Amino acid sequence: MTQQQDLPPQARVIQMLEQFWLARSVAVAARLGLADVLAQRSRTVSELAEATGTHAPSLSRLVRAMVAYGVFREEGSEPRIALTELGETLVSDRPGSMRELLMTLIAGEHYRAWGDLDQSIRSGRTAFDIHYGTDIWTWYRQHPEAGEEFNRTMVAATAAVNQAVIEVYDFRRFRHIVDVGGGHGSLLRLALEQNPAARGTLFDQPGVIAEARGVIAAAGLAGRVELSGGSFFESIPAGGDAYLMKYILHDWDDAKCGMILANVRKAIADGGTLLVFDTVIPPPGTPDFSVLMDLNMMAMTGGRERTEPELRDLLGRTGFALRRVLPTQSHVSITEADPM
Ligand SMILES: C[S@@+](CC[C@H](N)C(=O)[O-])C[C@H]1O[C@@H](n2cnc3c(N)ncnc32)[C@H](O)[C@@H]1O
């Protein structure tokens, strides 16, 4: 394949456009549930249109694009459409499914808010708030179905990240692990699996905790995980010797992070460890997922990704000393900090 750097600059711009259209088309295929139908058996386009309630001539053009880019394939002379290995990742409710992630990020509320990214840059306001007239967490409370889809996205999208964390980090020295803003507790569950002697507390907004109850019970952890609903701007369950914050600090600006960290500082046991799981922005000029994630956070929540010095400074202002930053095989790094 032609290396991007070898192409004339105009062609590289067209490549960016192509990637954008492709990502959006795959997300729409995910949203329409095409892969779920094809996972049962291959279909002709008209059968697929009937099963998904779509307009067959338009669907055939989306299918053509998916075949062209290796998401679907054609078999037989009729022809029938089937899934490729790539297309299999769009099937729901399977380990490693990417369907929810694509639906939430580029075929749902995030995509529409990204459309107002320019407004964020012009005004300094959060694009989501401009587009929807409220912040993302309030909006999810008002639209519980979308909220639940987002929470499932966090589980599905971060399965690989959690695995990468577990591979490099040893949770076995902790007795009580508190997952702050833990969603459905996907990282906490893995940490407790690694450390069968520990107990956990899953803390999130009350509505999210109500959803998580069944997930924790299904994982056989009801006896080891205390479920706690509340706001981390008010207080955080006390007494843990490990506090996990995955994709939390990047959701908020420095002032709000300061409020959350001050509450963690009050709650954490002496000698405890704070573990922050976010991307860490590398030195300038390095193409890295984190700098695009940073724009995503600006547009969605008004938060930001941070450099290591920025994290050190933020933690230092709330009574924590950054001990080390551990990279993982994923885009997320583990920032370890000690209460001072
Ligand atoms: C980006 S998600 C991360 C979820 C989880 N840590 C993960 O990595 O999968 C942010 C979480 O913060 C929670 N959250 C937002 N505002 C909160 C608040 N005021 N108090 C507690 N949790 C909150 C959300 O409900 C959501 O579960």
The ligand as an SDF file (V2000), in Angstrom:
LIG
                    3D

 27 29  0  0  0  0  0  0  0  0999 V2000
  -16.2890    7.8810   30.3900 C   0  0  0  0  0  0  0  0  0  0  0  0
  -17.2500    6.9810   31.5600 S   0  0  0  0  0  0  0  0  0  0  0  0
  -16.0420    5.8560   32.2380 C   0  0  0  0  0  0  0  0  0  0  0  0
  -16.6560    4.6150   32.8230 C   0  0  0  0  0  0  0  0  0  0  0  0
  -15.6780    3.5670   33.3300 C   0  0  0  0  0  0  0  0  0  0  0  0
  -14.7280    4.1010   34.2930 N   0  0  0  0  0  0  0  0  0  0  0  0
  -14.9530    2.9100   32.1690 C   0  0  0  0  0  0  0  0  0  0  0  0
  -13.7830    3.2120   31.9410 O   0  0  0  0  0  0  0  0  0  0  0  0
  -15.5700    2.0930   31.4740 O   0  0  0  0  0  0  0  0  0  0  0  0
  -17.4240    8.1840   32.8490 C   0  0  0  0  0  0  0  0  0  0  0  0
  -18.2470    7.7210   34.0170 C   0  0  0  0  0  0  0  0  0  0  0  0
  -18.3560    8.7930   34.9610 O   0  0  0  0  0  0  0  0  0  0  0  0
  -19.6580    8.7230   35.5240 C   0  0  0  0  0  0  0  0  0  0  0  0
  -20.0200   10.0230   36.1370 N   0  0  0  0  0  0  0  0  0  0  0  0
  -20.3100   11.1850   35.4970 C   0  0  0  0  0  0  0  0  0  0  0  0
  -20.6080   12.1340   36.3940 N   0  0  0  0  0  0  0  0  0  0  0  0
  -20.5220   11.5580   37.6280 C   0  0  0  0  0  0  0  0  0  0  0  0
  -20.7090   12.0350   38.9560 C   0  0  0  0  0  0  0  0  0  0  0  0
  -21.0400   13.3030   39.1800 N   0  0  0  0  0  0  0  0  0  0  0  0
  -20.5110   11.1650   39.9800 N   0  0  0  0  0  0  0  0  0  0  0  0
  -20.1710    9.8740   39.7500 C   0  0  0  0  0  0  0  0  0  0  0  0
  -19.9730    9.3670   38.4990 N   0  0  0  0  0  0  0  0  0  0  0  0
  -20.1430   10.1930   37.4480 C   0  0  0  0  0  0  0  0  0  0  0  0
  -20.5150    8.3650   34.3270 C   0  0  0  0  0  0  0  0  0  0  0  0
  -21.7880    7.8870   34.7370 O   0  0  0  0  0  0  0  0  0  0  0  0
  -19.6520    7.3250   33.6220 C   0  0  0  0  0  0  0  0  0  0  0  0
  -19.9180    6.0190   34.0630 O   0  0  0  0  0  0  0  0  0  0  0  0
  1  2  1  0
  2  3  1  0
  2 10  1  0
  3  4  1  0
  4  5  1  0
  5  6  1  0
  5  7  1  0
  7  8  2  0
  7  9  1  0
 10 11  1  0
 11 12  1  0
 11 26  1  0
 12 13  1  0
 13 14  1  0
 13 24  1  0
 14 15  1  0
 14 23  1  0
 15 16  2  0
 16 17  1  0
 17 18  1  0
 17 23  2  0
 18 19  1  0
 18 20  2  0
 20 21  1  0
 21 22  2  0
 22 23  1  0
 24 25  1  0
 24 26  1  0
 26 27  1  0
M  CHG  2   2   1   9  -1
M  END
$$$$
